[in-house]
């Protein structure tokens, strides 16, 4: 039976674990926090635009900032991401211009970024359909013998 691994207390304090040590400098921690704050601010502005009718749709990432920034920052340049429609934090970490996200949800472009430039696929509105694309891409990566991760959100 798998053992429970707990890295945070219910109060949010870090629990030391020998298999999961964190070796981040103060600057790296500040960078993670900065990305979370910027992503939350962008999300709040986009939510306001959607409520004003400027965006046809906006899926907020509120409450997911740490999961997205943490996983997005952990990816290597050669790893490939297949998002759903709310991975704005991961898009930020992959270098996708936030105005391209807004353009897509406003209906003025089809994404506005080249998926191969940032290894970040276009958003998928239909829940779960990105897993098929990710699976096929991962099979190709394995067949090529590459050491890249393929992540589906």
C-alpha positions in Angstrom: 0.0 0.0 0.0 1.4 3.4 -0.9 2.6 5.6 2.0 1.2 9.1 2.4 3.7 11.8 1.5 2.8 15.1 3.2 4.9 18.2 2.3 2.6 20.8 3.9 0.8 21.0 7.2 -2.9 22.0 7.2 -1.7 25.5 8.1 0.5 25.6 4.9 3.9 25.2 6.6 6.5 23.1 4.8 7.3 19.7 6.2 10.8 18.5 5.5 11.1 15.3 3.6 14.5 13.7 2.6 13.2 12.6 -0.8 11.7 16.0 -1.6 14.1 18.6 -0.6 13.9 22.1 -2.1 17.1 23.8 -3.2 15.8 27.2 -4.3 17.5 30.5 -3.7 15.7 33.5 -2.3 15.7 35.1 -5.8 14.2 31.9 -7.3 11.5 31.9 -4.7 10.8 35.6 -5.4 10.6 34.8 -9.1 8.0 32.1 -8.4 6.0 34.5 -6.3 6.2 37.2 -8.9 4.9 34.9 -11.6 2.0 33.9 -9.4 1.1 37.5 -8.6 1.4 38.6 -12.3 -0.7 35.7 -13.4 -3.4 36.4 -10.8 -3.4 40.1 -11.9 -3.7 39.2 -15.6 -6.5 36.7 -14.7 -8.4 39.4 -12.7 -8.2 41.8 -15.6 -9.3 39.2 -18.2 -12.2 38.2 -15.9 -13.3 41.9 -15.8 -13.0 42.1 -19.6 -15.2 39.0 -20.0 -17.8 40.5 -17.6 -17.9 43.7 -19.6 -18.5 41.7 -22.8 -15.1 42.3 -24.3 -14.2 38.6 -24.2 -16.5 35.9 -25.4 -15.3 33.5 -22.8 -12.7 33.4 -20.0 -11.9 30.5 -17.8 -10.3 31.9 -14.6 -7.4 30.2 -13.0 -8.1 31.7 -9.6 -6.7 29.3 -7.0 -4.5 27.4 -9.4 -1.6 29.9 -9.6 0.9 27.9 -7.6 0.1 24.6 -9.4 0.5 26.2 -12.8 3.5 28.3 -12.1 5.3 25.5 -10.2 4.7 22.9 -12.9 5.3 25.4 -15.7 8.6 26.4 -14.2 9.6 22.8 -13.7 9.4 22.1 -17.4 12.5 22.0 -19.6 12.6 23.9 -22.9 12.2 20.7 -24.9 9.1 19.5 -22.9 5.8 20.0 -24.6 2.5 21.2 -23.1 -1.1 20.4 -24.2 -3.4 22.8 -22.2 -7.1 23.1 -21.7 -8.5 26.6 -21.7 -7.3 27.9 -18.3 -3.6 27.2 -18.2 -2.7 30.9 -18.4 0.1 30.5 -15.8 1.7 27.7 -17.7 1.4 29.8 -20.9 3.2 32.7 -19.1 6.0 30.3 -18.0 6.4 29.1 -21.6 6.7 32.6 -22.9 3.3 33.0 -24.6 2.4 36.7 -24.9 -0.8 37.2 -22.7 -2.3 39.5 -25.4 -2.4 36.4 -27.7 -4.5 34.6 -25.1 -6.9 37.6 -24.9 -7.1 37.7 -28.7 -8.1 34.1 -28.8 -10.9 34.5 -26.3 -12.0 37.7 -28.0 -12.2 35.9 -31.3 -9.7 38.0 -33.3 -7.1 35.2 -33.7 -6.8 31.4 -33.5 -4.3 31.5 -30.8 -1.7 34.0 -32.0 1.3 31.9 -31.2 3.3 29.2 -32.9 3.0 26.1 -30.7 6.4 24.9 -31.8 8.1 28.1 -30.7 7.2 27.7 -27.0 6.3 24.0 -27.0 2.9 25.1 -25.8 0.0 23.9 -27.9 -3.1 26.0 -28.7 -5.8 26.0 -26.0 -8.4 23.3 -26.2 -11.9 24.3 -25.2 -13.4 20.8 -25.3 -12.5 19.2 -22.0 -10.3 16.2 -22.3 -9.6 16.4 -26.1 -6.1 17.6 -25.5 -5.2 14.2 -23.9 -5.5 12.5 -27.3 -3.1 15.1 -28.9 -0.7 14.7 -25.9 -0.8 10.9 -26.2 0.0 10.9 -29.9 2.8 13.5 -29.4 4.3 11.5 -26.5 4.2 8.3 -28.6 6.2 10.2 -31.3 8.7 11.4 -28.7 9.2 7.9 -27.4 9.6 6.5 -30.9 12.2 9.2 -31.6 14.0 8.2 -28.4 13.9 11.8 -27.1 14.1 12.6 -23.4 11.2 15.1 -23.4 8.2 15.2 -21.1 4.7 15.7 -22.6 2.3 17.3 -20.2 -1.5 17.4 -20.6 -3.4 19.7 -18.2 
